[in-house]
Amino acid sequence: MSVIQNKLDSYGGNFWDFENFKTNGIHKIANYPAMMVAPMQHKLIEDLYEFEGNIDNIFDPFHGSGTTLVEGDKFGMDLVGIDINPLANLITKVKLYGVNFNTIYNSIEKVIKNINKFTNIDIEPMNFPNINKWFREDIIKDLTIIRESIVLEKNEKNRLYFWSCFSDIVRKFSNTRSSTFKLHIKEQEKINLMQNTVISDFIKIIKERHHDLHPESSTNKKIIQGDSLFEMRKIDSNSIDLICTSPPYGDNGTTVTYGQFSILSLFWIDRSDLSISDDALLSNYSAIDNLSLGGRKKEELICSTPTLSRYLNSISDSKKMKVITFFNDYFKALEEMIRVLKSNHLMILTLGNRRVDYKEIKLDEITSEFTLSNNMTLEAKLKREIPYKRIPRRISKVGNLGAVSSMNTETVLILRKK
Ligand SMILES: C[S@@+](CC[C@H](N)C(=O)[O-])C[C@H]1O[C@@H](n2cnc3c(N)ncnc32)[C@H](O)[C@@H]1O
């Protein structure tokens, strides 16, 4: 057993479950699906840092809301993150780049002043395809007032902070149900009954949330919007000291629809404040999910592992395609991650085994098999319970995949490049 495994096991019991954890502080400044458990990432990085020492940079190729990068920042590491979802990039930038502490109070006052000014004049309401399906008319008017007030803010970091607060307000007052990450219209009665406190809620959160942020800084922090499969090719081989990530567990459509969760907010936020590599991302409500890992066209399986082959043989042909498409992308991503990692350095992967049609896809075993035959060794492994409601657990029917249930345990693999 490795010294790292010994150390991780030494905490005993259900230490790694962090069962009483609730997202707080800087990690709570905006909502995003499937956020990782910050103290768990912190403890893992801390313990590995103690043993390895030589970690100057950390890379998360699927950074989501930036949990890992924020924790890596606390150890003074240089940070590199990639995510295809522009809302994930925006939230992560706000957490890492902070706000301007000298001007933030003034900026907040100015935004409030402009909101009051715009409330008393007629402004052209915001418009995008289907806006009236997803927002009530009075809500559109108030969101437009806030939007126009944010656009006038001159300091970019403060503006990004306001957009991140605005993204939660947009979702809260939209006509989509809050019980699912998918866009799913509420019953008309509930839409009619929704109280419009858009402006007062927004003002409340911009006054509160900045207290958890860092002072303005962007040194040695690189947040990249784009497809990891493509963006990782621009990173030098053997240049990364530590990879720490939670990759998608399957295609977004059948696991977590990060794109649908984000798209209404993204339609509202000023495009020039979103770094967007590909206009197609905002071309429709499902575009981000379709362009994410495993979302694109069906292909033949380009490579496999014993566990994946056994799994594919156990399901019907009609259900194979989505699984194959996902693993083609997933293996390509792993290959790139191994390439950019320095020899003798570590990769931490937090993985979940979901079920499709009542059969478990053992992503942890498949990942072990693939990486171990691609220049990696297994240093340590942890199994943990996923804390309350971080991922919806109920079983749902998805297209022709049959019943898809999400997972309630996770595996953390710690792998070392030879
Ligand atoms: C499990 S989440 C990461 C959760 C994150 N660690 C957190 O704490 O919020 C996976 C992320 O992968 C991103 N993603 C999916 N396909 C991608 C791709 N091809 N390139 C880059 N990011 C991708 C999704 O947008 C999502 O934010």
The ligand as an ORCA input file, in Angstrom:
! r2SCAN-3c Opt
* xyz 0 1
  C     -18.648     17.484    -13.019
  S     -18.580     19.134    -13.666
  C     -17.301     19.753    -12.786
  C     -17.765     20.145    -11.445
  C     -16.780     21.079    -10.822
  N     -15.618     20.335    -10.437
  C     -17.392     21.899     -9.704
  O     -17.004     21.747     -8.548
  O     -18.282     22.694     -9.999
  C     -18.082     18.874    -15.257
  C     -17.865     20.123    -16.115
  O     -17.372     19.671    -17.382
  C     -17.759     20.613    -18.357
  N     -17.576     20.019    -19.703
  C     -18.290     19.045    -20.319
  N     -17.774     18.762    -21.521
  C     -16.702     19.571    -21.677
  C     -15.740     19.746    -22.718
  N     -15.775     19.013    -23.840
  N     -14.763     20.654    -22.531
  C     -14.703     21.397    -21.408
  N     -15.580     21.283    -20.402
  C     -16.567     20.374    -20.520
  C     -19.190     20.956    -17.992
  O     -19.558     22.209    -18.541
  C     -19.106     20.956    -16.455
  O     -18.942     22.265    -15.967
*
